[in-house]
Amino acid sequence: MTTNEECSIGNRTEPENTAKTSNVDILLVAQQTRSELIAITEDIKKNQEAMLQKIESMIENKIEIIKKVYDQKFDEKSKKLLLIEESISKLLKLSEAVQKSKDDSKKKQISEPTVSINNITTMASKTAKSFQLKHVFKDVSNFKEMKINYTKFEDHYNVKWYMSVRRSNGRLGFYVHCQPIDPSDEWLIRTKLEYKVVGRLQNDIIRTFDYCYEKAVGSGFHEFQEWEEMKKWYLVDGNLQVEVKVTIVETTGLSKPKIRKFDESQEDISDVILVVSDTKFYVSKMFLASQSSVFKALLFGNFSESKQSEVTLHGLDPDDFHYFLEALYGESAIDDTNVEGVALLADMYDAPTAMRRCEEFLLLTRSKKTYAKKLELANRYHLEKLKVGCINFKACEDAISGVPKDDDPQTK
């Protein structure tokens, strides 16, 4: 009996109708939850769409505002540009009117000089005695220590010029030498020098130096550049290119005796004094104007100098200017010592008589200038007769050099 009761107790279960009710409740809750989730999702979607529309509307408003601002600024700038263009147009018309007035005024003047004011004001720089020395030293890596290596002479303004370099204690020395051709016992040449070592990568080294030569020595830099640096960056196939620009500021003791006087003794027959450095030249304005278009403009044109009794000419060598005046006045002033300086002034002052005298002298056999120097001057100053003479002379020289001599071994 006892066992059967225990078994009955152990197998007790819920009634069948109660289990069915519980499952239905769960389904109802699940459906309700699902409906709520769907509703929430729909609300979120609606909110997102509303937010996106709001953002898009805000962006469109901002874009519209920015566009209006830029349009306004563009209109303002356009108006300003139009005003500027109108102002420029008015100024151009005014300038044309002023220029026309000036042109009409000039037409009424008799024989007005045609040399521009720019030609007058820049003459000091143009008449400077300057030139350039260039050379390529070969096989520089094998230069011996302390041995000086020279270039050939070049004749400039009656002075022989040449350069030199040397290897010294791991450095490159770089020098310029001068040797006057026919100086007096005491002489000097004051110069401005610009030394250059040309780099293969456009990394040139340039140093400047002012020097007054009073004897035939070299001037320059004992330590222009480190030797190894030079070998690494500046040699091209073992060769070194160097240059020096020389500007002669002043010379003393290089001139020949003067033929004609232009000092105070000529005061009674002169009407203007030209001052070059500290030297005064008493001359005739009318005569100079007849010889030079530049002097015609300077002394008779619309320049302040035309009303002055004393006119200063800057940047000139007084000795060269003296010989230039002598050539204008018909003296036999030109020789090898001054022909280059006088030709420079004749070109700058547009004085054909003086230039012709220079050309005539260079065509003469008594000029000792080299063929190369004469041809250089002919090309520089457009001296056609001299150019033809140089070419003919060179042709004759080449022909003569090609004729074998009597003692030539090839003729025996």
C-alpha positions as CSV (number, residue, x, y, z in Angstrom):
1,M,0.0,0.0,0.0
2,T,2.7,2.3,1.0
3,T,4.6,1.8,-2.2
4,N,1.7,2.6,-4.4
5,E,1.0,5.9,-2.6
6,E,4.6,7.0,-3.1
7,C,4.4,6.2,-6.8
8,S,1.3,8.2,-7.1
9,I,2.8,11.2,-5.4
10,G,5.9,11.1,-7.6
11,N,4.0,11.1,-10.9
12,R,1.7,14.1,-10.2
13,T,1.1,16.5,-13.3
14,E,-0.7,19.8,-14.2
15,P,-4.1,19.5,-15.6
16,E,-4.3,19.6,-19.4
17,N,-6.4,22.7,-19.8
18,T,-4.0,24.8,-17.6
19,A,-1.0,24.1,-20.0
20,K,-3.0,25.1,-23.1
21,T,-3.9,28.4,-21.5
22,S,-0.2,29.2,-20.7
23,N,0.9,28.7,-24.3
24,V,-1.8,31.0,-25.6
25,D,-0.7,33.8,-23.2
26,I,2.9,33.5,-24.4
27,L,1.8,33.8,-28.0
28,L,-0.2,36.9,-27.2
29,V,2.7,38.5,-25.4
30,A,5.0,37.8,-28.3
31,Q,2.6,39.2,-30.8
32,Q,2.1,42.3,-28.7
33,T,5.9,42.7,-28.3
34,R,6.3,42.3,-32.1
35,S,3.7,44.9,-32.8
36,E,5.3,47.3,-30.3
37,L,8.8,46.8,-32.0
38,I,7.3,47.4,-35.4
39,A,5.6,50.6,-34.2
40,I,8.9,51.7,-32.6
41,T,10.8,51.0,-35.8
42,E,8.3,52.9,-37.9
43,D,8.6,55.9,-35.5
44,I,12.4,55.8,-35.7
45,K,12.2,55.7,-39.5
46,K,9.8,58.6,-39.5
47,N,12.1,60.6,-37.1
48,Q,15.1,59.9,-39.3
49,E,13.4,61.0,-42.4
50,A,12.2,64.1,-40.7
51,M,15.7,64.8,-39.4
52,L,17.2,64.2,-42.9
53,Q,14.7,66.6,-44.4
54,K,15.5,69.2,-41.8
55,I,19.3,68.8,-42.4
56,E,18.8,69.0,-46.1
57,S,16.7,72.1,-45.7
58,M,19.3,73.7,-43.4
59,I,22.1,72.9,-46.0
60,E,20.1,74.4,-48.8
61,N,19.5,77.5,-46.8
62,K,23.2,77.8,-45.9
63,I,24.2,77.3,-49.6
64,E,21.7,80.0,-50.6
65,I,23.0,82.4,-48.0
66,I,26.6,81.7,-49.1
67,K,25.7,82.2,-52.7
68,K,24.0,85.5,-52.0
69,V,27.1,86.7,-50.1
70,Y,29.5,85.7,-52.8
71,D,27.2,87.2,-55.5
72,Q,27.1,90.4,-53.5
73,K,30.9,90.5,-53.1
74,F,31.4,89.6,-56.8
75,D,29.1,92.5,-57.8
76,E,31.1,94.8,-55.5
77,K,34.4,93.7,-57.0
78,S,33.0,94.0,-60.5
79,K,31.9,97.6,-59.8
80,K,35.4,98.4,-58.4
81,L,37.1,97.0,-61.5
82,L,34.8,99.0,-63.7
83,L,35.7,102.1,-61.8
84,I,39.4,101.3,-62.1
85,E,39.2,100.7,-65.8
86,E,37.4,104.0,-66.2
87,S,40.1,105.8,-64.2
88,I,42.8,104.1,-66.3
89,S,41.1,105.1,-69.5
90,K,40.8,108.7,-68.3
91,L,44.5,108.7,-67.3
92,L,45.5,107.3,-70.7
93,K,43.5,109.9,-72.5
94,L,45.0,112.6,-70.3
95,S,48.6,111.2,-70.9
96,E,47.9,111.2,-74.7
97,A,46.7,114.7,-74.5
98,V,49.8,115.9,-72.6
99,Q,52.1,114.0,-75.0
100,K,50.4,115.5,-78.0
101,S,50.8,118.9,-76.4
102,K,54.5,118.2,-75.9
103,D,54.9,116.9,-79.4
104,D,53.2,120.0,-80.8
105,S,55.5,122.2,-78.7
106,K,58.6,120.4,-80.0
107,K,57.5,120.9,-83.6
108,K,57.6,124.6,-83.0
109,Q,61.2,124.5,-81.8
110,I,64.0,124.7,-84.3
111,S,66.5,121.8,-84.6
112,E,65.7,120.3,-81.2
113,P,68.3,117.6,-80.3
114,T,67.1,114.0,-80.5
115,V,69.3,112.4,-77.8
116,S,67.1,111.1,-74.9
117,I,67.7,112.0,-71.3
118,N,68.4,108.3,-70.5
119,N,71.4,108.5,-72.8
120,I,72.7,111.4,-70.8
121,T,72.1,110.1,-67.3
122,T,73.5,106.7,-67.9
123,M,76.8,107.7,-69.7
124,A,78.9,107.5,-66.5
125,S,78.3,103.8,-66.3
126,K,78.6,103.2,-70.0
127,T,82.0,104.9,-70.3
128,A,83.6,102.9,-67.5
129,K,86.7,101.1,-68.7
130,S,85.8,97.5,-68.1
131,F,86.6,94.2,-69.7
132,Q,86.6,90.5,-68.9
133,L,89.4,88.0,-68.7
134,K,88.5,84.3,-69.3
135,H,90.6,81.1,-69.3
136,V,90.3,77.4,-68.9
137,F,93.2,75.8,-67.1
138,K,93.9,72.2,-68.2
139,D,94.7,69.1,-66.1
140,V,94.3,71.1,-62.9
141,S,94.4,67.9,-60.7
142,N,98.0,67.4,-61.5
143,F,99.1,71.0,-60.7
144,K,102.3,71.0,-58.6
145,E,102.3,72.5,-55.1
146,M,103.2,76.2,-55.1
147,K,103.8,76.4,-58.8
148,I,102.1,79.4,-60.4
149,N,100.2,78.8,-63.6
150,Y,99.7,81.8,-65.9
151,T,97.4,82.7,-68.7
152,K,98.4,84.6,-71.9
153,F,98.6,88.4,-72.0
154,E,95.6,90.4,-73.1
155,D,96.0,94.1,-74.2
156,H,93.3,96.3,-72.6
157,Y,93.7,100.1,-72.5
158,N,97.4,100.0,-73.2
159,V,98.0,97.6,-70.3
160,K,98.9,93.9,-70.5
161,W,96.6,91.9,-68.2
162,Y,96.7,88.2,-67.3
163,M,95.6,85.8,-64.6
164,S,97.3,83.1,-62.6
165,V,96.3,80.3,-60.2
166,R,98.3,78.0,-57.9
167,R,97.9,75.1,-55.6
168,S,99.0,76.1,-52.1
169,N,98.5,74.2,-48.8
170,G,95.3,72.5,-49.8
171,R,93.8,75.7,-51.3
172,L,93.4,77.4,-54.6
173,G,95.1,80.8,-55.1
174,F,93.7,83.1,-57.7
175,Y,95.3,86.3,-59.0
176,V,95.2,89.1,-61.6
177,H,98.3,90.8,-62.9
178,C,98.8,94.0,-64.9
179,Q,101.8,95.3,-66.8
180,P,101.6,98.8,-68.4
181,I,103.0,98.8,-71.9
182,D,104.8,102.2,-71.8
183,P,104.5,103.7,-68.3
184,S,106.3,106.6,-66.7
185,D,108.6,106.0,-63.7
186,E,105.7,106.4,-61.3
187,W,102.3,105.0,-62.3
188,L,99.1,103.6,-60.7
189,I,96.0,101.8,-61.9
190,R,93.1,101.8,-59.5
191,T,90.7,98.9,-60.1
192,K,87.6,97.0,-59.0
193,L,88.0,93.3,-59.6
194,E,85.4,90.5,-59.6
195,Y,86.9,87.0,-59.5
196,K,84.9,84.0,-60.5
197,V,85.4,80.2,-60.6
198,V,82.8,78.7,-62.8
199,G,80.9,75.7,-61.4
200,R,79.5,72.9,-63.6
201,L,76.2,73.1,-61.7
202,Q,75.8,76.9,-61.9
203,N,77.3,77.1,-58.4
204,D,79.9,79.8,-59.3
205,I,82.1,81.2,-56.6
206,I,82.5,85.0,-56.9
207,R,84.7,87.3,-54.8
208,T,85.3,91.0,-55.2
209,F,88.4,93.0,-54.5
210,D,89.5,96.7,-54.9
211,Y,93.2,97.1,-55.7
212,C,95.5,99.9,-56.7
213,Y,98.4,98.6,-58.8
214,E,101.6,100.6,-58.5
215,K,104.0,97.9,-59.8
216,A,103.7,94.8,-61.9
217,V,102.5,92.4,-59.3
218,G,99.5,90.0,-58.9
219,S,96.5,90.8,-56.7
220,G,93.9,88.4,-55.5
221,F,93.3,85.6,-53.0
222,H,95.8,83.2,-51.6
223,E,92.9,81.1,-50.3
224,F,90.2,81.6,-52.8
225,Q,88.7,78.0,-52.4
226,E,89.5,74.7,-50.8
227,W,91.4,72.5,-53.3
228,E,89.4,69.3,-52.7
229,E,86.1,71.2,-53.0
230,M,87.3,72.7,-56.3
231,K,88.3,69.2,-57.6
232,K,84.9,67.7,-56.6
233,W,82.5,70.4,-57.8
234,Y,84.3,72.7,-60.3
235,L,86.5,70.6,-62.5
236,V,85.0,69.5,-65.9
237,D,87.1,66.7,-67.5
238,G,89.9,67.8,-65.2
239,N,89.8,71.5,-66.4
240,L,89.0,74.6,-64.5
241,Q,87.2,77.7,-66.0
242,V,88.0,81.1,-64.3
243,E,87.0,84.6,-65.1
244,V,87.8,88.1,-63.9
245,K,85.8,91.3,-64.6
246,V,88.2,94.3,-64.4
247,T,86.9,97.9,-64.1
248,I,89.6,100.6,-64.3
249,V,88.6,103.4,-61.9
250,E,91.6,105.7,-62.3
251,T,95.1,105.7,-64.0
252,T,98.1,107.9,-63.5
253,G,101.4,107.9,-65.4
254,L,100.2,106.0,-68.4
255,S,99.6,108.9,-70.8
256,K,101.8,110.4,-73.5
257,P,102.6,114.1,-73.6
258,K,99.6,116.4,-74.5
259,I,99.6,118.4,-77.8
260,R,96.9,121.0,-77.2
261,K,95.9,122.9,-74.0
262,F,92.4,123.2,-72.7
263,D,93.3,124.9,-69.4
264,E,92.7,128.5,-68.2
265,S,94.8,129.8,-71.0
266,Q,91.8,129.1,-73.3
267,E,89.3,130.9,-71.1
268,D,88.9,133.9,-73.4
269,I,87.9,131.7,-76.4
270,S,85.6,129.3,-74.5
271,D,82.1,129.6,-73.2
272,V,81.8,126.5,-71.0
273,I,83.9,124.5,-68.6
274,L,83.7,120.7,-68.6
275,V,84.9,119.1,-65.4
276,V,86.3,115.5,-65.5
277,S,87.5,114.3,-62.1
278,D,89.5,117.3,-60.9
279,T,90.5,118.5,-64.3
280,K,88.8,121.5,-66.0
281,F,88.5,121.8,-69.8
282,Y,87.8,125.2,-71.3
283,V,86.0,124.5,-74.6
284,S,83.5,126.0,-77.1
285,K,79.9,124.8,-76.8
286,M,79.1,125.4,-80.4
287,F,82.2,123.5,-81.6
288,L,81.4,120.4,-79.4
289,A,77.8,120.5,-80.5
290,S,78.9,120.4,-84.2
291,Q,81.0,117.3,-83.4
292,S,78.8,115.3,-81.1
293,S,75.0,114.8,-81.0
294,V,75.3,114.1,-77.3
295,F,77.0,117.4,-76.5
296,K,74.4,119.1,-78.7
297,A,71.7,117.7,-76.6
298,L,73.5,118.3,-73.3
299,L,74.6,121.9,-74.0
300,F,71.7,123.2,-76.2
301,G,68.8,120.9,-75.3
302,N,66.2,121.0,-72.5
303,F,68.7,120.0,-69.8
304,S,69.8,122.0,-66.8
305,E,73.4,121.7,-68.1
306,S,72.5,123.9,-71.1
307,K,72.2,126.9,-68.7
308,Q,75.3,126.2,-66.7
309,S,78.7,127.7,-67.3
310,E,80.4,124.7,-65.7
311,V,79.3,121.1,-66.4
312,T,80.6,118.0,-64.6
313,L,81.0,114.8,-66.6
314,H,81.1,111.7,-64.3
315,G,82.9,108.4,-64.8
316,L,85.5,109.6,-67.3
317,D,89.3,109.4,-67.4
318,P,90.7,112.9,-67.7
319,D,93.6,111.8,-69.9
320,D,91.3,109.9,-72.3
321,F,89.0,112.9,-72.5
322,H,91.9,115.2,-73.3
323,Y,93.0,113.1,-76.2
324,F,89.4,112.8,-77.3
325,L,89.2,116.6,-77.4
326,E,92.5,116.8,-79.3
327,A,91.1,114.4,-81.9
328,L,88.0,116.5,-82.3
329,Y,90.1,119.6,-82.7
330,G,92.2,118.0,-85.5
331,E,95.4,117.1,-83.7
332,S,97.3,113.9,-84.4
333,A,96.5,112.7,-80.9
334,I,95.8,109.0,-81.5
335,D,98.4,106.3,-80.9
336,D,98.5,102.8,-79.4
337,T,98.5,104.2,-75.8
338,N,95.1,105.9,-76.1
339,V,93.2,104.6,-79.2
340,E,91.0,102.3,-77.1
341,G,90.1,105.0,-74.6
342,V,89.3,107.6,-77.3
343,A,87.2,105.1,-79.3
344,L,85.2,104.4,-76.1
345,L,84.4,108.1,-75.7
346,A,83.8,108.6,-79.4
347,D,81.2,105.9,-79.3
348,M,79.5,107.1,-76.1
349,Y,79.4,110.7,-77.2
350,D,78.4,109.9,-80.8
351,A,81.4,111.7,-82.3
352,P,82.1,110.3,-85.8
353,T,85.2,112.5,-86.4
354,A,87.0,111.1,-83.4
355,M,85.9,107.5,-84.2
356,R,87.1,107.9,-87.8
357,R,90.5,109.1,-86.6
358,C,90.8,106.0,-84.4
359,E,89.9,103.7,-87.3
360,E,92.4,105.5,-89.6
361,F,95.2,105.0,-87.0
362,L,94.4,101.3,-86.5
363,L,94.6,100.8,-90.3
364,L,98.1,102.2,-90.4
365,T,101.1,99.9,-90.1
366,R,102.6,101.9,-87.3
367,S,100.0,100.6,-84.9
368,K,101.4,97.7,-83.0
369,K,98.1,96.4,-81.9
370,T,97.6,92.7,-82.7
371,Y,95.3,91.5,-85.5
372,A,93.0,90.0,-82.9
373,K,92.8,93.3,-80.9
374,K,92.1,95.4,-84.0
375,L,89.3,93.0,-85.0
376,E,87.9,93.1,-81.5
377,L,87.7,96.9,-81.7
378,A,86.3,96.8,-85.3
379,N,83.5,94.5,-84.2
380,R,82.8,96.5,-81.0
381,Y,82.5,99.9,-82.7
382,H,81.3,98.7,-86.1
383,L,84.4,99.9,-87.9
384,E,83.8,98.3,-91.3
385,K,86.9,99.5,-93.0
386,L,89.0,98.2,-90.2
387,K,87.2,94.9,-90.2
388,V,87.8,94.4,-93.9
389,G,91.5,95.4,-93.5
390,C,91.9,92.9,-90.7
391,I,90.4,90.1,-92.7
392,N,92.6,90.9,-95.7
393,F,95.7,91.2,-93.5
394,K,94.9,87.8,-91.9
395,A,94.4,86.2,-95.4
396,C,97.8,87.6,-96.6
397,E,99.4,86.5,-93.4
398,D,98.0,82.9,-93.8
399,A,99.2,82.8,-97.4
400,I,102.7,84.0,-96.5
401,S,102.9,81.4,-93.7
402,G,102.0,78.7,-96.1
403,V,104.9,79.5,-98.5
404,P,108.0,77.3,-97.7
405,K,111.2,79.1,-97.0
406,D,114.5,78.3,-98.8
407,D,115.9,76.6,-95.7
408,D,112.8,74.5,-95.2
409,P,113.8,70.9,-95.1
410,Q,110.7,69.9,-97.1
411,T,111.9,71.9,-100.1
412,K,115.2,70.1,-100.3
